[in-house]
């Protein structure tokens, strides 16, 4: 999904990164994944559509009234003949292709799973406290318990999260430090269409995290740990974080 009207960064998908529009970099990375048959840009804006066609990609225009990227992807998926749909964020220009394969594998290996996503251990204290970074807590079987912009889990032994007692010691403790949610999803097509027809949930509305709609309706989300991080672009100054290609 790639929309024009980002509150923090309008026109973000076609922002120039080292001579290429960001959405082209995302598309090129997705095409490198071994388990992907086709890459489609779902957009609500003719300017993005034209840019995608300009670099030889495939784009489909969607409604401008979607509540989330998931709903935008579902509009395109309902007219496709496929079993699994992968939702790759249009603002992660260097997403590792290995992460795409990693998120798909659980759905290929289990008939009981309907949706999967990824997480990575947080190793930076500022990242833990950053509300732009979504955190996830999982159970012993690797299923999501909750997603939030707040720092979880909270350690009572540390004390004030903004001024911890033993800040240097917690860098090696992943339980205390928590996990960052990487916003890539693999869905069974039938399930994607089902959740896109659900009402926005209470927690989803509060946190502005669409995956909470799934949890609040009592469905399971399989969360797989990856070692490969992906740099997201939320604001214009995030472009400076993108390493040289």
C-alpha positions as CSV (number, residue, x, y, z in Angstrom):
1,X,0.0,0.0,0.0
2,X,1.2,3.5,-0.8
3,X,-0.9,6.6,0.0
4,X,-0.2,10.2,-0.6
5,X,-1.8,11.8,2.4
6,X,0.6,11.0,5.2
7,X,0.1,13.5,8.1
8,X,3.8,13.5,8.9
9,X,5.1,13.3,5.4
10,X,2.7,14.0,2.5
11,X,3.9,12.4,-0.8
12,X,6.2,10.1,1.0
13,X,6.1,7.2,-1.5
14,X,7.7,9.2,-4.2
15,X,10.3,10.9,-2.0
16,X,13.7,10.8,-3.7
17,X,16.3,8.5,-2.2
18,X,19.6,8.6,-4.0
19,X,18.0,9.2,-7.4
20,X,15.0,6.8,-7.1
21,X,11.5,7.3,-5.7
22,X,11.1,5.4,-2.4
23,X,8.3,3.2,-3.7
24,X,10.6,1.9,-6.4
25,X,13.2,0.8,-3.9
26,X,10.5,-1.0,-1.9
27,X,9.2,-2.7,-5.1
28,X,12.7,-3.8,-6.1
29,X,13.4,-5.3,-2.7
30,X,10.1,-7.2,-2.7
31,X,10.8,-8.7,-6.1
32,X,14.0,-10.3,-4.7
33,X,12.1,-12.5,-2.3
34,X,12.0,-16.1,-3.3
35,X,8.4,-16.8,-2.3
36,X,6.8,-13.8,-4.1
37,X,5.1,-14.3,-7.5
38,X,4.0,-10.7,-8.1
39,X,4.5,-7.3,-6.7
40,X,1.7,-4.7,-6.9
41,X,1.6,-1.2,-5.6
42,X,-1.9,-0.3,-4.2
43,X,-2.3,3.5,-4.2
44,X,-5.0,6.1,-3.9
45,X,-3.2,8.8,-5.9
46,X,-2.6,9.2,-9.6
47,X,0.8,10.8,-9.0
48,X,2.1,7.7,-7.2
49,X,0.4,5.5,-9.9
50,X,2.2,7.4,-12.7
51,X,5.6,7.1,-10.9
52,X,5.2,3.3,-10.5
53,X,4.3,2.8,-14.2
54,X,7.3,5.1,-15.0
55,X,9.8,2.7,-13.5
56,X,8.1,-0.4,-15.0
57,X,6.2,-1.5,-11.9
58,X,2.6,-2.6,-11.6
59,X,0.1,-0.3,-9.8
60,X,-3.6,-0.4,-9.1
61,X,-5.7,2.6,-8.1
62,X,-7.8,2.1,-5.0
63,X,-10.4,4.1,-3.0
64,X,-9.2,7.1,-1.1
65,X,-11.5,6.2,1.8
66,X,-9.6,3.2,3.3
67,X,-9.1,3.2,7.0
68,X,-5.7,1.5,6.8
69,X,-3.1,-0.1,4.5
70,X,-4.6,-3.5,5.2
71,X,-8.0,-2.3,3.8
72,X,-6.2,-0.9,0.7
73,X,-4.4,-4.2,0.1
74,X,-7.7,-6.1,0.6
75,X,-9.4,-4.1,-2.1
76,X,-6.8,-5.3,-4.6
77,X,-6.5,-8.8,-3.3
78,X,-10.2,-9.6,-3.6
79,X,-9.9,-9.5,-7.4
80,X,-6.7,-11.7,-7.5
81,X,-6.3,-15.4,-7.8
82,X,-4.0,-16.2,-4.9
83,X,-3.8,-18.0,-1.6
84,X,-1.4,-15.7,0.4
85,X,-1.1,-11.9,0.3
86,X,1.9,-10.1,1.8
87,X,1.4,-6.5,3.0
88,X,4.8,-4.8,2.7
89,X,5.0,-1.2,4.0
90,X,5.6,1.3,1.3
91,X,7.9,3.3,3.5
92,X,10.6,0.7,4.1
93,X,12.9,1.2,1.1
94,X,15.5,-1.3,2.1
95,X,13.3,-4.1,3.5
96,X,15.4,-7.3,3.5
97,X,13.9,-9.8,1.0
98,X,14.7,-12.5,3.5
99,X,12.1,-10.9,5.9
100,X,9.4,-11.3,3.2
101,X,10.2,-15.0,2.8
102,X,10.4,-15.4,6.6
103,X,6.9,-14.0,7.2
104,X,5.3,-16.2,4.5
105,X,6.8,-19.5,5.6
106,X,4.5,-20.0,8.7
107,X,1.4,-19.8,6.5
108,X,2.9,-22.3,4.0
109,X,3.7,-24.7,6.8
110,X,0.4,-24.6,8.7
111,X,-3.2,-24.8,7.6
112,X,-4.3,-23.4,11.0
113,X,-2.5,-20.1,10.7
114,X,-4.2,-17.1,9.0
115,X,-1.8,-14.2,9.6
116,X,1.9,-13.8,10.5
117,X,4.2,-10.9,11.1
118,X,7.8,-10.2,12.3
119,X,9.6,-8.8,15.3
120,X,13.2,-7.9,16.2
121,X,14.9,-7.4,19.6
122,X,15.2,-3.8,20.6
123,X,18.8,-2.8,21.4
124,X,18.4,0.9,21.7
125,X,16.9,2.6,24.7
126,X,15.6,5.6,22.7
127,X,13.9,3.2,20.3
128,X,12.0,1.5,23.2
129,X,10.6,4.9,24.3
130,X,9.9,6.2,20.8
131,X,6.1,6.2,20.1
132,X,6.8,5.9,16.4
133,X,8.2,2.4,17.1
134,X,5.5,-0.2,17.6
135,X,6.4,-2.8,20.3
136,X,5.0,-6.3,20.6
137,X,4.8,-8.8,23.4
138,X,4.4,-12.5,22.6
139,X,3.5,-15.7,24.4
140,X,5.7,-18.8,24.7
141,X,4.4,-20.2,21.4
142,X,5.2,-17.0,19.5
143,X,1.7,-15.5,19.3
144,X,1.1,-11.8,19.8
145,X,-0.3,-10.8,23.2
146,X,-0.4,-7.1,22.4
147,X,1.0,-4.4,20.2
148,X,1.6,-0.9,21.5
149,X,3.5,2.4,21.0
150,X,4.3,2.4,24.7
151,X,7.5,0.7,26.1
152,X,6.6,-2.9,27.0
153,X,7.3,-4.9,29.0
154,X,7.6,-2.5,31.9
155,X,10.2,-3.5,34.4
156,X,9.5,-2.5,37.9
157,X,13.1,-3.1,38.9
158,X,14.3,-0.4,36.4
159,X,12.1,2.3,37.9
160,X,11.2,5.4,35.9
161,X,11.5,4.3,32.2
162,X,12.7,7.8,31.2
163,X,15.5,7.8,33.8
164,X,16.2,4.1,34.6
165,X,18.4,3.1,37.6
166,X,20.6,0.6,35.7
167,X,20.3,1.8,32.1
168,X,23.6,0.3,31.0
169,X,22.8,-3.2,32.4
170,X,19.5,-3.7,30.6
171,X,21.0,-3.6,27.1
172,X,21.8,-7.3,27.3
173,X,18.4,-8.3,28.7
174,X,15.9,-8.7,25.8
175,X,13.0,-9.6,28.1
176,X,13.3,-6.2,29.8
177,X,14.2,-4.4,26.5
178,X,11.3,-5.8,24.5
179,X,10.7,-6.4,20.8
180,X,10.1,-4.0,17.9
181,X,7.3,-5.0,15.6
182,X,8.3,-5.0,11.9
183,X,5.2,-4.0,10.0
184,X,5.1,-6.7,7.4
185,X,2.2,-9.1,7.3
186,X,1.3,-12.3,5.4
187,X,-2.4,-13.2,5.2
188,X,-4.4,-16.1,3.9
189,X,-6.5,-14.3,1.4
190,X,-9.8,-15.3,2.9
191,X,-8.7,-13.9,6.3
192,X,-7.5,-10.6,4.8
193,X,-10.9,-10.0,3.2
194,X,-12.6,-11.0,6.5
195,X,-10.8,-8.5,8.7
196,X,-11.1,-5.7,6.2
197,X,-14.9,-6.0,6.7
198,X,-14.6,-5.7,10.5
199,X,-15.3,-2.4,12.3
200,X,-12.4,-0.4,13.6
201,X,-11.7,-1.7,17.1
202,X,-11.5,0.4,20.3
203,X,-7.8,-0.3,20.9
204,X,-7.0,0.1,17.2
205,X,-8.6,3.6,17.3
206,X,-6.6,4.6,20.4
207,X,-3.2,3.3,19.4
208,X,-3.7,3.8,15.6
209,X,-2.4,0.3,15.1
210,X,-4.5,-1.7,12.7
211,X,-3.3,-5.1,13.9
212,X,-5.1,-4.6,17.2
213,X,-8.3,-5.2,15.3
214,X,-7.3,-8.8,14.8
215,X,-6.5,-9.4,18.4
216,X,-9.6,-7.7,19.7
217,X,-11.7,-10.0,17.6
218,X,-9.9,-13.0,19.2
219,X,-7.8,-14.2,16.3
220,X,-4.2,-15.3,16.6
221,X,-1.2,-13.5,15.0
222,X,2.0,-15.6,14.7
223,X,5.1,-13.4,15.3
224,X,8.4,-14.6,14.0
225,X,11.7,-13.2,15.2
226,X,14.1,-11.8,12.6
227,X,17.7,-10.7,12.9
228,X,17.5,-8.3,10.0
229,X,16.1,-4.8,10.8
230,X,14.3,-2.6,8.3
231,X,14.6,1.2,8.3
232,X,11.2,2.9,8.1
233,X,10.6,6.5,6.9
234,X,8.0,8.3,9.0
235,X,9.2,11.9,8.7
236,X,11.3,13.8,6.2
237,X,14.4,13.7,8.4
238,X,14.2,9.9,8.5
239,X,15.6,10.0,4.9
240,X,19.0,10.7,6.4
241,X,19.0,7.3,8.1
242,X,18.9,5.4,4.8
243,X,22.4,4.0,4.1
244,X,24.0,4.4,0.7
245,X,22.7,1.8,-1.7
